[in-house]
Amino acid sequence: MMRTLRFLLFLLLTCALLAPAQTTPSLKGIVTDPAKLTVPGALVQIIGPGGQQRQATGDDGNYSFAVLRPGKYQVRFIAKGFTLGEKRDVNIAGPVVLDYQLTIEANAQVINVEDEANSVSTDPAANASTIVIGQSQIDALSDDPDILQQQLLALAGPGGGPNGGGIYVDGFSGAQLPPKASIQEIRINSNPYSPENEFPGGGGIQIITKPGTSTLHGGLNYNYNKEALNSRSPLLAQSKRPPYKQQNLFGNFSGQLLKNKASWSVFFSKNVATQNAFIYATALDDNLNPLTVNQTVLTPRGNWNFQPRFDFAINSKHTLSVSFFNGHNHVENLGVGDFGLPSRAYNNHGNNNQLQVSETAILSPRMISDTKFQYFRNLNNNTGDNSTPSIVVPGAFTGGGAQIGNSGAVTTNLELISSTSFGYKAHTLRWGGRLREALNTTVSVNNFGGTYTFQGGKGPLLDAGNQPVPDMIVSLTGLEVYRRTLLFQRQGLTDPAIRSLGGGAYQFSLNAGQPGLSLKQFDAGLFFVDDWRARPNVTFSYGLRYEVQSNISDRRDFAPRLAVAWNPGRNKKPGKTVYRAGVGAFYSRIPISVTQSALRYNGLTQQSFVVFSPAFFPAIPSAATFSQQSQPQQLQILDASLRGAQLWQTSIGADRQLGKIGRLSVNYSASRGIRVQRSRDINAPLNGLFPFPDSQIRILSESTGFSRTQQITITPTVNYKKMFLAAFYTLSFGKSDTEGLPADPYNVRAEWGPSTLSDVRHRVMVFATTPLPTKRLSKFSLSAQFSAASGAPYNITIGQDLNSDSLLTERPGLISVAGPSGCIGSSLLYKPGFGCFNLNPAPGTSISRNFARGPSQINLFFASLSRTWVLNPVKEVAGKEAMVTVPGPGGTMISVPASMMGPMGGPSAGKRKYSLTFSVNATNPLNHPTYANPSGDLSSPYFGIYRSTSQGNQFGPGGSTNTFNRQVTLQLRLNF
């Protein structure tokens, strides 16, 4: 295996040395007026390979197109008060700087480019299902990194893989999400079948950051939020809103080091927050009566990030970009919230360092290359109480110590990327690859203090005096078993007597051994692709990707990809519809954490003892005692044939231009996953006997799972004047058998059921930005993100371990009865809305995995209202509204009012332009409560009860335990 990896490393480094790399062809520059003062808001339009792109210059007059295809371009410069500027046949094979000086004209010419902006193309990267978020739309996104990530994942949709799409920053995987002010463009679902893509097509998020500018430019953002601006969570019992305060300061500055040679930029942020953890649990009071815990605990947190970047033009053919990121963060009282009581609190401290280097080279007018290197180092440390055992009552509460002690990890990731593009006649060839190495050094003393678990069961009915009623056996919750244990211990009963009355701990677990462990993992992906324009209206994109990784014996992951696009057109003119089809294989890598767990819990590095029905509660025997008694352990084992999951995906669809206002994409896709990773206990008792000659719990990770998904996705985009809208609707059906440990480890096919991710039948997501329509409010800008989804599947479990595998994964059966009166018995439990559950079903009669459905969700997830003041406004040329006649698509002429292009810059007053923007940003501004899936544990007092809100999450049953329902943040932004 190592010989193969060394060969791949040698091959990729050789390609990198022979072809010093470039991030991709790019175009940037500055637009000025005749007085050589910058023109903000000027429209720059480029037309060439891959269609048309456009953007407005910033407040400093700069523009930048960071990702282009090589070839010749037509570049237009459009601004109100100036004549139309144009450069033809601009050859862009690498980084190109094109500055332009506008000319004043009384009857200014302005072109309406809406028709071209929304046109369709057969280019593989121009699929209409791509959502391109430009600078003005980025300004409308949240400044909070957590909310920003939620917004992007929501726009990406469920993606094509088991975990949705991946996020890449300037082509790097696993990179730190950059500050919003440093983002130039975001592309979602671009070119889904390219062999360059590591993850399944669909849902991929590519973030492109800004280079430095040629003039001093910058901005400061200040965000403020306090509990008085928020509404209380509908699940929080207290009437008074808990203390909450959040202050964020963001800064970005950029400028020029050497004219047309070097530029710099720096971004920083400081976030300080006093947040809350929300505990929603049921424990016992001093009198052993059930006590609902509905409270908040302060969780102070803060972080500081600093990120400088330098861009150098070494010569006319080579450029270099270097950026560095340093971040510090701390959080107090983690581990508290949901079922976790205050005693579970621990603190976290982290330090992140990241170095990114990109070098570009133009090897010839038709060949460019790109090499990137990333170094990432993360230091993470947790401190908490490890002296007292944890008490776990599933579905009720988790108390006792945090069981984390002084644990931490140092993670070092290295990534090398190389790619080369070569244009030959009708072909654009690209080849290259990605090498990654991860080194994890961890110190773990988790559960060195031990954990007691209490599960539900059966016991005698007790009367008001806690005396057993003869011949009356009833089903008990885990909380009732725990109560009886404490009650009868106070009465001095022995453990056997307590168990005869329905009490007693289900199990005790304790870890011991060597805390430290170091592990490396290497993976590589090589690709080749040819985008072949077979005819002017037909493009084929075909290629191959090969992946390999260490720590598993898998060297056969070849992934062919094929996509075709056809524009039928008429009379040799391109039409307004493009038909697309694609097919390809994708692989998922085995995470390093899987191998790490197998090395740590192998019975030698660390011992993970498990004692069933412990008679010593609440004492904590030593690990040496368990070793002498040969107590069983829970071992983590890797299957010798473990391989990366393979997903085959196919799709067919059409892109349609909607006049001059937008585009519409309709796609049908189907995916089939094989070799999906899952785990099961291969030594669970079978007919009362252990398959292995011992009673160890052997959790095996293997590649035997399956998944199926079918989706119909409709993606409209509207880009008209100042209004932008991106949306999607998805009808999805999906099943899998790998979501969690199986109820019966010897019948994994019984796990085949609806997928919590891909079987959310209906999803709608809309993101829009627009100025307010009336003239009086025209200087206000409104943006909003709306989401809706049907209910996600969720699993129903008994909350008991019936097969002695230490896992509470068993599911009940359903029997047909007339009503609650017919559901009588110690193994029967009636639940409204479901019926009569059999808690001890015969083999093969239990309900399927993810049997239940959660609530539908409709929510205005995010909204922002902003107003900008120009502190020293530029002067515009006086005169009537200009009407323009300019060349349009297909040789036509277009005549439009200049104002249709929006507020463009005019001749400058000779001062630097400053602007001040005030925004009100809100998550869930309508204060509409939307709930995540309820508890599916039949032994929990919260079965079928909502315990968390969805907070805009549309990708499964997960929820949020925030103490607020609506959050309103005030923002002040100064730009110059």
LOTORDO-390555 format. One line per 8 residues: their letters; for each residue x, y, z of C-alpha. Coordinates in steps of 0.02 Angstrom, whole numbers. Last residue first. Example, Ala and Ser with C-alpha at 12.3 -4.5 7.8 and 13.67 -1.06 7.14 Angstrom:
SA> 684:-53:357  615:-225:390
This chain:
FNLRLQLT> -727:2658:109  -852:2550:201  -934:2570:372  -1058:2438:429  -1180:2445:575  -1279:2290:618  -1423:2256:736  -1467:2074:769
VQRNFTNT> -1643:2007:798  -1667:1828:855  -1837:1745:852  -1862:1581:944  -1737:1605:1084  -1670:1481:1213  -1587:1380:1076  -1605:1191:1088
SGGPGFQN> -1587:1163:901  -1651:1019:797  -1600:864:702  -1734:763:611  -1667:782:435  -1606:905:307  -1719:1057:320  -1646:1146:472
GQSTSRYI> -1724:1320:478  -1717:1338:667  -1794:1164:692  -1851:1187:871  -1817:1063:1009  -1909:952:1134  -2068:910:1042  -2161:769:1130
GFYPSSLD> -2196:600:1048  -2105:506:1186  -2050:633:1317  -2071:525:1472  -1945:410:1389  -1963:220:1384  -2047:228:1213  -1896:319:1140
GSPNAYTP> -1950:407:978  -1925:585:1044  -2003:721:937  -1939:778:767  -1893:961:754  -2018:1098:789  -2061:1258:699  -2123:1403:804
HNLPNTAN> -2163:1559:701  -2080:1714:772  -2110:1804:606  -1927:1859:604  -1865:1679:610  -1684:1737:607  -1675:1924:600  -1555:2053:530
VSFTLSYK> -1582:2240:550  -1456:2334:447  -1372:2504:450  -1251:2545:311  -1125:2687:308  -1034:2734:150  -872:2826:118  -811:2880:-54
RKGASPGG> -637:2954:-64  -648:3130:-127  -631:3208:-299  -815:3240:-329  -815:3085:-438  -892:3083:-610  -1039:2961:-606  -1060:2793:-520
MPGMMSAP> -1202:2677:-565  -1367:2667:-469  -1464:2533:-562  -1446:2467:-739  -1623:2511:-784  -1584:2692:-744  -1495:2711:-911  -1658:2690:-1005
VSIMTGGP> -1656:2553:-1139  -1624:2533:-1326  -1561:2362:-1382  -1492:2318:-1554  -1488:2140:-1620  -1329:2051:-1678  -1373:1886:-1596  -1375:1960:-1421
GPVTVMAE> -1368:2149:-1406  -1273:2292:-1487  -1314:2460:-1409  -1449:2592:-1421  -1462:2692:-1261  -1582:2814:-1183  -1510:2936:-1056  -1623:3013:-924
KGAVEKVP> -1614:3200:-936  -1464:3302:-889  -1340:3331:-750  -1187:3221:-738  -1182:3138:-568  -1091:3197:-413  -1019:3073:-291  -1094:3066:-117
NLVWTRSL> -986:3108:33  -1065:3006:173  -1156:2886:57  -1297:2819:166  -1352:2639:154  -1513:2563:223  -1537:2380:266  -1677:2257:301
SAFFLNIQ> -1627:2076:329  -1729:1917:340  -1686:1738:388  -1782:1576:413  -1955:1627:356  -2019:1459:412  -2129:1315:362  -2089:1146:436
SPGRAFNR> -2187:984:428  -2191:882:587  -2101:716:610  -2140:551:528  -2132:379:609  -2068:209:550  -1887:264:537  -1831:83:548
SISTGPAP> -1970:-42:515  -2093:-105:646  -2055:-267:737  -2130:-433:680  -1976:-521:611  -1926:-601:775  -2071:-600:901  -2108:-432:980
NLNFCGFG> -2061:-387:1159  -2122:-207:1181  -2283:-238:1084  -2351:-65:1042  -2536:-29:1038  -2590:117:932  -2492:253:842  -2582:419:860
PKYLLSSG> -2612:391:1043  -2483:276:1124  -2535:110:1202  -2403:0:1283  -2400:-189:1289  -2267:-300:1368  -2339:-296:1545  -2515:-318:1480
ICGSPGAV> -2669:-221:1426  -2690:-144:1254  -2873:-186:1222  -2938:-47:1334  -2825:77:1247  -2918:49:1083  -2993:-86:972  -2831:-179:952
SILGPRET> -2714:-214:806  -2536:-250:858  -2382:-146:825  -2207:-215:856  -2069:-131:953  -1893:-82:899  -1728:-134:980  -1586:-7:976
LLSDSNLD> -1537:10:1159  -1364:-65:1137  -1266:-167:1267  -1277:-322:1154  -1385:-415:1280  -1524:-461:1155  -1670:-369:1237  -1583:-204:1275
QGITINYP> -1722:-83:1319  -1775:90:1260  -1913:16:1151  -1863:111:995  -1955:221:869  -1852:297:728  -1881:461:637  -1934:509:463
AGSAASFQ> -1932:693:411  -2094:790:395  -2126:899:244  -2015:1047:210  -2024:1235:197  -1891:1369:191  -1886:1556:160  -1730:1662:152
ASLSFKSL> -1753:1850:147  -1670:2007:83  -1732:2185:86  -1640:2342:28  -1691:2518:76  -1643:2663:-36  -1802:2641:-138  -1911:2675:15
RKTPLPTT> -1984:2840:-44  -1984:2782:-224  -2086:2629:-183  -2026:2454:-230  -1910:2408:-86  -1742:2354:-155  -1726:2167:-186  -1641:2012:-119
AFVMVRHR> -1711:1836:-126  -1672:1662:-60  -1806:1529:-78  -1798:1349:-16  -1934:1218:-39  -1922:1036:13  -2047:896:-9  -2025:711:25
VDSLTSPG> -1899:713:167  -1841:540:117  -1663:592:74  -1595:641:244  -1689:537:374  -1685:391:252  -1841:283:244  -1813:100:285
WEARVNYP> -1702:-51:264  -1647:-96:441  -1728:-269:426  -1592:-308:300  -1471:-303:445  -1537:-467:516  -1396:-539:623  -1358:-375:713
DAPLGETD> -1541:-360:763  -1590:-183:811  -1457:-116:694  -1331:20:741  -1367:187:661  -1427:242:491  -1355:108:376  -1504:22:297
SKGFSLTY> -1553:154:170  -1706:224:83  -1742:380:-18  -1884:473:-103  -1867:658:-145  -1972:795:-222  -1861:948:-222  -1905:1131:-247
FAALFMKK> -1766:1256:-272  -1738:1442:-259  -1628:1586:-308  -1697:1762:-325  -1607:1924:-366  -1686:2094:-392  -1579:2244:-436  -1618:2238:-623
YNVTPTIT> -1680:2062:-653  -1585:1908:-599  -1712:1770:-568  -1662:1590:-534  -1779:1441:-539  -1722:1267:-484  -1842:1120:-497  -1775:958:-425
IQQTRSFG> -1848:783:-447  -1760:659:-335  -1735:472:-319  -1624:395:-184  -1566:219:-143  -1446:164:-6  -1353:4:37  -1240:-57:177
TSESLIRI> -1107:-192:180  -944:-98:206  -896:-150:383  -861:-77:555  -873:-217:684  -926:-185:864  -866:-338:962  -940:-347:1136
QSDPFPFL> -835:-476:1228  -927:-628:1300  -798:-759:1252  -778:-907:1134  -853:-809:989  -1030:-841:926  -1099:-808:1102  -1243:-924:1149
GNLPANID> -1421:-888:1207  -1501:-920:1037  -1376:-796:966  -1292:-685:1096  -1215:-529:1017  -1038:-564:958  -1045:-479:787  -1107:-315:861
RSRQVRIG> -1146:-202:714  -1071:-53:621  -1107:30:453  -1010:92:302  -1095:99:132  -1028:-33:13  -1164:13:-111  -1257:175:-145
RSASYNVS> -1379:196:-289  -1425:369:-348  -1566:436:-456  -1585:610:-527  -1725:703:-617  -1688:883:-661  -1786:1041:-703  -1689:1204:-722
LRGIKGLQ> -1768:1375:-746  -1681:1536:-796  -1706:1720:-767  -1778:1889:-811  -1743:1923:-994  -1852:1785:-1065  -1855:1635:-951  -1707:1536:-1018
RDAGISTQ> -1736:1350:-998  -1619:1216:-931  -1672:1034:-952  -1648:872:-859  -1574:698:-845  -1480:626:-699  -1377:476:-648  -1282:440:-488
WLQAGRLS> -1182:287:-436  -1121:295:-257  -976:192:-190  -935:182:-5  -751:169:38  -690:-4:81  -678:-117:234  -622:-291:178
ADLIQLQQ> -523:-330:337  -672:-272:441  -618:-145:570  -649:-186:754  -701:-79:903  -701:-183:1063  -825:-168:1208  -750:-262:1352
PQSQQSFT> -803:-414:1452  -751:-432:1635  -602:-545:1658  -622:-536:1849  -439:-486:1870  -460:-355:1733  -618:-289:1815  -529:-268:1981
AASPIAPF> -383:-182:1896  -506:-58:1818  -554:-5:1993  -728:-26:2065  -838:129:2068  -976:120:2200  -1155:177:2162  -1206:39:2123
FAPSFVVF> -1110:-121:2167  -1225:-258:2100  -1194:-217:1918  -1329:-289:1802  -1212:-297:1651  -1031:-245:1672  -945:-165:1521  -758:-131:1521
SQQTLGNY> -677:-20:1389  -492:-57:1402  -373:61:1316  -219:29:1211  -242:-159:1237  -427:-202:1224  -435:-137:1046  -527:22:1096
RLASQTVS> -395:150:1047  -341:70:883  -519:37:823  -574:211:877  -432:290:777  -473:188:622  -651:255:624  -595:432:670
IPIRSYFA> -485:437:515  -642:444:410  -668:310:276  -675:403:110  -834:418:11  -832:373:-173  -922:439:-327  -974:357:-490
GVGARYVT> -1047:451:-636  -1193:480:-753  -1253:638:-838  -1389:711:-946  -1427:887:-1003  -1550:972:-1121  -1524:1157:-1157  -1670:1271:-1198
KGPKKNRG> -1669:1452:-1258  -1605:1412:-1430  -1434:1444:-1506  -1443:1502:-1687  -1399:1386:-1831  -1573:1410:-1904  -1651:1338:-1747  -1587:1289:-1576
PNWAVALR> -1567:1109:-1516  -1451:1151:-1369  -1373:989:-1310  -1273:953:-1152  -1185:789:-1112  -1107:723:-951  -995:573:-916  -898:521:-760
PAFDRRDS> -793:366:-725  -744:336:-542  -606:209:-510  -591:155:-328  -490:-5:-344  -351:15:-215  -442:-29:-53  -350:-114:90
INSQVEYR> -390:12:226  -277:121:335  -214:219:183  -320:298:47  -353:282:-138  -454:378:-268  -458:377:-458  -562:497:-562
LGYSFTVN> -604:475:-745  -666:587:-883  -806:644:-995  -885:810:-1037  -977:811:-1203  -1041:973:-1278  -1169:994:-1417  -1231:1159:-1492
PRARWDDV> -1074:1217:-1584  -1033:1035:-1618  -921:910:-1530  -875:1040:-1399  -768:920:-1297  -739:952:-1112  -605:821:-1076  -573:766:-898
FFLGADFQ> -432:680:-804  -425:650:-616  -315:593:-472  -374:578:-291  -258:538:-147  -279:490:36  -161:481:184  -200:442:365
KLSLGPQG> -87:459:514  -121:407:694  -62:457:867  -135:395:1033  -123:455:1213  -236:405:1358  -161:231:1390  -273:122:1496
ANLSFQYA> -445:136:1572  -627:151:1520  -775:107:1630  -951:49:1591  -1090:0:1712  -1249:-83:1654  -1436:-100:1683  -1436:-24:1856
GGGLSRIA> -1559:-100:1980  -1744:-78:2016  -1899:-178:1971  -1943:-250:2142  -1847:-411:2113  -1700:-302:2061  -1699:-215:2230  -1702:-382:2320
PDTLGQRQ> -1555:-444:2218  -1460:-280:2254  -1487:-289:2440  -1617:-184:2529  -1565:-48:2652  -1724:57:2642  -1624:197:2563  -1567:70:2433
FLLTRRYV> -1752:32:2403  -1790:211:2352  -1631:240:2252  -1657:86:2144  -1844:117:2133  -1813:291:2063  -1688:226:1935  -1812:94:1874
ELGTLSVI> -1946:230:1866  -1833:340:1760  -1793:196:1643  -1979:172:1614  -2068:23:1687  -2191:-100:1608  -2308:-182:1732  -2322:-345:1830
MDPVPQNG> -2471:-365:1949  -2475:-535:2034  -2468:-460:2210  -2460:-269:2225  -2285:-221:2279  -2267:-92:2419  -2217:86:2374  -2341:155:2502
ADLLPGKG> -2457:217:2366  -2457:45:2287  -2319:-28:2180  -2348:-130:2022  -2218:-265:2008  -2076:-247:1885  -2033:-240:1701  -1899:-148:1604
GQFTYTGG> -1834:24:1558  -1649:61:1556  -1530:131:1687  -1351:168:1637  -1206:194:1758  -1050:277:1686  -868:266:1745  -735:388:1803
FNNVSVTT> -615:352:1659  -764:385:1545  -662:494:1427  -479:501:1473  -428:543:1295  -266:620:1234  -262:635:1045  -130:655:911
NLAERLRG> -209:658:739  -105:671:581  -199:697:419  -122:686:246  -201:744:85  -153:732:-97  -266:805:-234  -255:779:-420
GWRLTHAK> -219:841:-593  -291:841:-767  -390:958:-877  -420:953:-1064  -524:1081:-1158  -564:1012:-1329  -636:1095:-1484  -464:1145:-1551
YGFSTSSI> -340:1105:-1412  -352:1196:-1246  -247:1134:-1102  -287:1148:-918  -174:1087:-777  -219:1043:-597  -118:1018:-438  -181:1010:-259
LELNTTVA> -78:975:-103  -159:959:68  -81:939:239  -187:918:396  -126:925:576  -245:885:718  -192:906:899  -319:833:1018
GSNGIQAG> -382:854:1194  -436:775:1356  -420:836:1535  -565:747:1619  -706:704:1498  -824:607:1608  -937:759:1629  -982:704:1805
GGTFAGPV> -1154:652:1864  -1312:680:1765  -1396:629:1602  -1585:646:1598  -1749:568:1542  -1744:484:1370  -1602:371:1418  -1566:372:1606
VISPTSND> -1379:403:1613  -1288:432:1777  -1107:483:1753  -978:432:1880  -885:558:1989  -703:608:1974  -694:654:1790  -750:834:1805
GTNNNLNR> -710:936:1649  -572:1006:1540  -571:999:1350  -425:1049:1238  -416:1075:1050  -263:1120:948  -297:1132:760  -161:1137:629
FYQFKTDS> -195:1164:444  -66:1172:305  -132:1201:130  -42:1193:-37  -105:1241:-208  -37:1215:-382  -122:1278:-540  -79:1259:-722
IMRPSLIA> -112:1348:-885  -99:1289:-1064  -165:1370:-1223  -64:1531:-1231  81:1434:-1157  141:1381:-985  45:1517:-896  87:1489:-713
TESVQLQN> -3:1502:-548  52:1476:-369  -69:1457:-223  -13:1451:-40  -131:1424:107  -77:1424:290  -199:1383:431  -181:1397:619
NNGHNNYA> -321:1355:740  -319:1369:930  -451:1293:1042  -514:1297:1221  -663:1198:1285  -742:1195:1456  -846:1059:1541  -1021:1051:1613
RSPLGFDG> -1106:885:1654  -1154:940:1830  -1274:1067:1750  -1389:927:1686  -1377:856:1508  -1545:799:1435  -1549:945:1310  -1418:1062:1381
VGLNEVHN> -1251:1055:1470  -1103:969:1388  -1016:1135:1360  -1011:1247:1511  -881:1370:1447  -826:1401:1268  -657:1463:1208  -589:1515:1038
HGNFFSVS> -427:1569:959  -400:1589:772  -252:1614:657  -268:1613:468  -130:1640:342  -140:1681:157  -14:1672:16  -51:1703:-169
LTHKSNIA> 81:1688:-305  77:1737:-487  180:1676:-635  170:1715:-819  195:1903:-832  312:1903:-684  305:1868:-497  132:1948:-486
FDFRPQFN> 109:1937:-298  -49:1921:-192  -37:1934:-2  -167:1881:126  -189:1918:312  -315:1823:421  -347:1857:606  -483:1773:708
WNGRPTLV> -533:1799:890  -662:1693:979  -780:1704:1125  -895:1600:1232  -998:1615:1389  -1120:1469:1416  -1250:1526:1543  -1367:1387:1601
TQNVTLPN> -1551:1383:1558  -1695:1291:1640  -1833:1165:1613  -1798:1021:1731  -1958:924:1763  -1948:835:1931  -2009:657:1956  -2023:620:2143
LNDDLATA> -1875:542:2232  -1900:649:2389  -1740:744:2352  -1803:780:2176  -1789:660:2030  -1744:701:1849  -1845:748:1695  -1759:843:1554
YIFANQTA> -1761:1003:1451  -1598:1094:1484  -1567:1246:1372  -1387:1305:1359  -1370:1493:1358  -1266:1625:1271  -1153:1764:1332  -1060:1807:1175
VNKSFFVS> -898:1889:1122  -843:1884:941  -686:1966:875  -651:1970:689  -506:2004:574  -474:2017:389  -317:2077:302  -279:2115:121
WSAKNKLL> -122:2143:22  -73:2183:-156  77:2152:-267  133:2186:-444  14:2303:-536  80:2444:-427  178:2374:-282  104:2349:-108
QGSFNGFL> -76:2392:-150  -224:2391:-33  -344:2291:71  -438:2309:235  -571:2202:318  -641:2215:493  -772:2118:590  -833:2155:767
NQQKYPPR> -963:2041:843  -1060:2070:1004  -1183:1944:1076  -1284:1955:1234  -1411:1840:1315  -1484:1835:1489  -1638:1721:1499  -1806:1787:1438
KSQALLPS> -1931:1795:1580  -2085:1685:1569  -1994:1527:1619  -2056:1368:1537  -1945:1370:1383  -2019:1265:1243  -2093:1415:1150  -1918:1490:1146
RSNLAEKN> -1921:1670:1207  -1916:1813:1085  -1760:1913:1048  -1717:2098:1049  -1723:2113:1239  -1608:1961:1249  -1465:2060:1171  -1388:2068:998
YNYNLGGH> -1257:2179:922  -1159:2170:761  -1017:2288:713  -942:2289:540  -788:2385:485  -734:2415:306  -590:2427:189  -508:2495:33
LTSTGPKT> -339:2568:-5  -312:2559:-191  -255:2419:-307  -358:2288:-218  -308:2123:-137  -386:1960:-192  -563:1914:-140  -616:1740:-86
IIQIGGGG> -702:1606:-190  -821:1488:-99  -874:1329:-187  -1025:1237:-114  -1067:1064:-182  -1252:1021:-168  -1264:914:-322  -1140:790:-391
PFENEPSY> -1071:665:-267  -912:718:-176  -735:728:-241  -770:841:-388  -627:857:-513  -706:716:-613  -840:844:-663  -1015:774:-646
PNSNIRIE> -1094:913:-540  -1031:1059:-647  -1083:1195:-522  -1199:1142:-381  -1176:1301:-277  -1059:1443:-325  -1014:1579:-199  -922:1737:-252
QISAKPPL> -807:1870:-182  -797:1818:0  -680:1919:113  -819:2021:195  -912:1861:239  -769:1803:348  -693:1641:285  -757:1466:330
QAGSFGDV> -598:1379:387  -537:1251:261  -590:1069:265  -567:1052:78  -468:1181:-20  -527:1241:-191  -531:1425:-145  -640:1375:3
YIGGGNPG> -730:1210:-24  -890:1156:64  -960:980:38  -1132:921:-16  -1261:816:76  -1218:685:207  -1270:526:120  -1222:598:-49
GGPGALAL> -1308:691:-188  -1351:857:-110  -1489:882:18  -1511:1066:-28  -1369:1182:-72  -1471:1335:-22  -1497:1261:152  -1312:1221:167
LQQQLIDP> -1270:1400:120  -1393:1474:246  -1337:1359:386  -1155:1407:353  -1201:1591:362  -1297:1560:525  -1141:1484:605  -1024:1617:533
DDSLADIQ> -1133:1762:596  -1119:1897:463  -1284:1840:385  -1313:1851:199  -1373:2010:111  -1196:2070:73  -1168:1904:-16  -1313:1948:-132
SQGIVITS> -1228:2110:-185  -1061:2022:-209  -1123:1877:-313  -1212:1718:-267  -1214:1595:-412  -1340:1454:-393  -1305:1319:-521  -1462:1227:-579
ANAAPDTS> -1442:1321:-743  -1290:1217:-787  -1150:1333:-844  -1003:1227:-786  -1026:1095:-921  -1043:1230:-1057  -1201:1196:-1157  -1264:1371:-1120
VSNAEDEV> -1421:1457:-1058  -1454:1644:-1057  -1496:1737:-898  -1356:1863:-901  -1372:1884:-1090  -1554:1937:-1078  -1519:2047:-927  -1378:2141:-1015
NIVQANAE> -1465:2306:-1039  -1332:2420:-1109  -1295:2598:-1056  -1247:2740:-1170  -1233:2913:-1096  -1314:3059:-1183  -1199:3192:-1112  -1046:3083:-1130
ITLQYDLV> -905:3064:-1005  -769:2940:-1053  -721:2792:-944  -543:2740:-900  -514:2553:-895  -395:2440:-799  -370:2262:-862  -261:2148:-756
VPGAINVD> -253:1969:-822  -216:1813:-718  -203:1663:-835  -259:1617:-1011  -371:1767:-1038  -355:1837:-1214  -456:1998:-1227  -532:1989:-1401
RKEGLTFG> -637:2146:-1382  -627:2289:-1257  -782:2397:-1231  -833:2558:-1145  -1011:2626:-1155  -1012:2814:-1133  -1022:2884:-959  -1157:2965:-851
KAIFRVQY> -1227:2799:-790  -1094:2666:-798  -1054:2520:-914  -885:2439:-947  -891:2295:-1072  -766:2152:-1094  -772:2033:-1243  -673:1877:-1203
KGPRLVAF> -547:1761:-1285  -504:1595:-1204  -465:1510:-1039  -613:1474:-923  -640:1598:-784  -635:1597:-593  -578:1753:-499  -677:1886:-593
SYNGDDGT> -623:2046:-505  -684:2225:-501  -611:2379:-418  -687:2553:-415  -648:2579:-229  -831:2567:-177  -840:2405:-272  -862:2381:-458
AQRQQGGP> -1022:2296:-513  -1024:2118:-577  -1054:2023:-738  -1037:1852:-815  -1082:1785:-987  -1064:1615:-1066  -940:1475:-1028  -810:1537:-1150
GIIQVLAG> -836:1722:-1184  -938:1873:-1133  -879:1987:-991  -985:2124:-912  -920:2256:-792  -1054:2369:-718  -994:2527:-632  -1048:2539:-451
PVTLKAPD> -897:2639:-392  -799:2744:-516  -621:2781:-458  -541:2949:-490  -424:2962:-639  -497:3133:-684  -567:3054:-844  -662:2926:-736
TVIGKLSP> -589:2765:-666  -624:2577:-672  -501:2463:-583  -442:2291:-633  -470:2105:-623  -478:1955:-736  -443:1774:-693  -383:1612:-770
TTQAPALL> -378:1473:-641  -285:1451:-474  -124:1436:-566  11:1306:-554  191:1271:-590  181:1137:-726  331:1023:-729  351:1038:-541
ACTLLLFL> 166:1007:-507  158:860:-626  310:785:-541  231:814:-371  76:720:-429  173:571:-496  291:560:-345  144:564:-225
LFRLTRMM> 53:432:-325  208:321:-325  232:344:-138  51:295:-109  69:136:-212  227:86:-116  138:123:47  0:0:0
